[in-house]
Amino acid sequence: MNFQLDNKQLKDYIEWDKKHQCKFKNNCGAIGGRLTFTFTPTGLGVIIKVKCACGEELDLSNYEEW
């Protein structure tokens, strides 16, 4: 399986990441790991979420296309 963001999702993610005020943003270890992207296939579509180490979460799922 191959999961990827479309152009709108990528744009929304970049905007969110720029605005997101996180205490871990510039200090998250040598290999990063501040963000976790999850792709959950369902019978209707794919749920796409990005979760920051601080707990804030962004839902990038495209429910309009389901």
N, C-alpha and C positions, 0 to 999 in steps of 0.2 A: 504494500500500500504506500501511496505517496500523498502526503497532505501538504497543502501550501495555501498562502493567503492570496486573494485576488488584489487588484490595484486599490480598490476602495478600502479593503480591510487593512492593507499595508499602510495606507495614508492615515486611517483612523488610529492605528497602533502608534505610528510615529508621532502624531499630534498628542496622543495620550501620554506617551513616554516623555515628551518635552515638557508638558505641563505638570506631570506627576512629581510631587515633592516627597522624596523618599530619603530617609536617613542612610540607606544602603547604596544610594545611586552611584557614588564615587568610591565606595569602599566595600567591595563584596568579594574579596579574596582574589587569589592569583588567576583562577580560571573562570571567574564570573559566577554565574548561577543565581543571579538576582531574580531573573524572570523564568517562569515555567509556562510553556505553551502546551495546551492540551487540546487534542482533536478527538472528539467522541462521535463515531458514526452512529446514526440512528436510522430507523426506517423512513424518516422524512427528510433528513439532511444531516449535516455535520455540525455539531456544537463545537465552537472554537472559543477558547478562553485563554487569557494571559493573566498570570498571577504573579505579583511581585512578592519579594521576601518579606515586605512589611505587612502583607495581607490584602492589599488593595487588588481588585480584580477587574478586568475589562472583558466584556463579552463581545466578540467579533462575529458571532453567528449571523448568517444572512437569512433571517426568518421569513423575509418577504418572498424568497424564492422557494420556500418549502411548499 
